[in-house]
Amino acid sequence: MTPELSPQDRVDLRLLGRHHATDDRRAFAELLRRWTPRVRSLARTVARTDDDVEVLARSGTTALVDAIEAFDPGSGARFSTFAGRRIAIAMRHADVGRPRDAAALTLAPPPTPTDRTVVVVRPRRSAPGTAVDRGTAPSTGGRRAA
């Protein structure tokens, strides 16, 4: 069953159809123009700081572009639902709320083999008659260690 489309949804579908059928850049630009205020409004609602608004708006706009390219106008679905979910998910995963230097720390090079060196120290048994006292290793079954 096809959902009832609002006038805005019908315009979006018409623009999406033109963009996908003929790679119409004007239709693409019109979709961006129509949706950018919604993306910025959502970013302002979610953000804690002014810097966060910009980061969230960029993430949301990137998700909008991806949604425009991925949406199938013939599916009968609403573009507003499809794009809205993608934008919200992108904003949820955006790098906000942390100092910018903290994000750079996640890009540190992997540790070298010497960074991963593990030293295992086993306590020596000093009681007479033990494997250590006789010079044999317990795992060798009583044979002399080489």
ABEGO torsion letter per residue (X at the ends): XBBBBBAAAAAAAAAAAAAAAAGBAAAAAAAAAAAAAAAAAAAAAABABAAAAAAAAAAAAAAAAAAAAABBAAAGBBAAAAAAAAAAAAAAABBBGBBAAAAAAAABBBBBAAAABBBBBBBBBABBGBAAAAGBBAAAGGBBBX
